[in-house]
Amino acid sequence: MRLLIVEDDATIADFISTGLVEAGFAVDVAADGARGLDLAVSGSYDVAIVDIMLPYKDGWDVVAEL
């Protein structure tokens, strides 16, 4: 299963992605909403975990555009 994490706090993103990778998931991380949206539309993800308060494009806009 392939997951996308969109989180601007590097500590939180690392904590979440480390746990998911250890559980056997393939994980990509984006540090802002614009990059997260780019990855989401260009990749094939099963799940996206999206923070709400993000730079450049907030999480609500990312989810709405997806």
ZAKE-863072 format. One record per residue (C-alpha): residue in one letter; residue number from 1; x, y, z. Coordinates in nm, 3 decimals. Layout:
BEGIN
REC res   n      px      py      pz
REC   A NUM       X       Y       Z
...
//
This chain:
BEGIN
REC res   n      px      py      pz
REC   M   1   0.000   0.000   0.000
REC   R   2   0.136   0.343  -0.096
REC   L   3   0.073   0.645   0.128
REC   L   4   0.129   1.017   0.091
REC   I   5   0.189   1.234   0.396
REC   V   6   0.151   1.609   0.353
REC   E   7   0.290   1.768   0.669
REC   D   8   0.501   2.082   0.711
REC   D   9   0.638   1.993   1.055
REC   A  10   0.943   1.776   0.978
REC   T  11   0.941   1.609   1.322
REC   I  12   0.579   1.500   1.290
REC   A  13   0.623   1.391   0.927
REC   D  14   0.929   1.184   1.020
REC   F  15   0.753   1.024   1.318
REC   I  16   0.449   0.924   1.111
REC   S  17   0.645   0.806   0.808
REC   T  18   0.892   0.603   1.017
REC   G  19   0.610   0.416   1.188
REC   L  20   0.431   0.348   0.862
REC   V  21   0.746   0.231   0.685
REC   E  22   0.822  -0.003   0.976
REC   A  23   0.469  -0.139   0.937
REC   G  24   0.543  -0.223   0.572
REC   F  25   0.394   0.072   0.386
REC   A  26   0.558   0.268   0.104
REC   V  27   0.552   0.634   0.211
REC   D  28   0.621   0.965   0.036
REC   V  29   0.627   1.296   0.223
REC   A  30   0.555   1.648   0.103
REC   A  31   0.631   1.952   0.321
REC   D  32   0.372   2.189   0.172
REC   G  33   0.030   2.178   0.011
REC   A  34   0.144   2.264  -0.340
REC   R  35   0.403   1.985  -0.348
REC   G  36   0.157   1.745  -0.187
REC   L  37  -0.099   1.814  -0.458
REC   D  38   0.166   1.769  -0.728
REC   L  39   0.268   1.432  -0.586
REC   A  40  -0.093   1.322  -0.537
REC   V  41  -0.197   1.389  -0.897
REC   S  42   0.122   1.248  -1.050
REC   G  43   0.144   0.936  -0.832
REC   S  44  -0.078   0.646  -0.748
REC   Y  45  -0.155   0.660  -0.375
REC   D  46  -0.396   0.448  -0.177
REC   V  47  -0.417   0.695   0.113
REC   A  48  -0.323   1.059   0.173
REC   I  49  -0.271   1.194   0.524
REC   V  50  -0.302   1.570   0.489
REC   D  51  -0.239   1.837   0.753
REC   I  52  -0.483   2.129   0.742
REC   M  53  -0.251   2.422   0.809
REC   L  54   0.012   2.402   0.533
REC   P  55   0.221   2.659   0.348
REC   Y  56   0.131   2.759  -0.012
REC   K  57  -0.196   2.563  -0.022
REC   D  58  -0.389   2.453   0.287
REC   G  59  -0.502   2.095   0.342
REC   W  60  -0.868   2.173   0.269
REC   D  61  -0.773   2.304  -0.077
REC   V  62  -0.550   2.003  -0.145
REC   V  63  -0.831   1.759  -0.061
REC   A  64  -1.091   1.962  -0.253
REC   E  65  -0.875   1.962  -0.566
REC   L  66  -0.816   1.588  -0.541
//
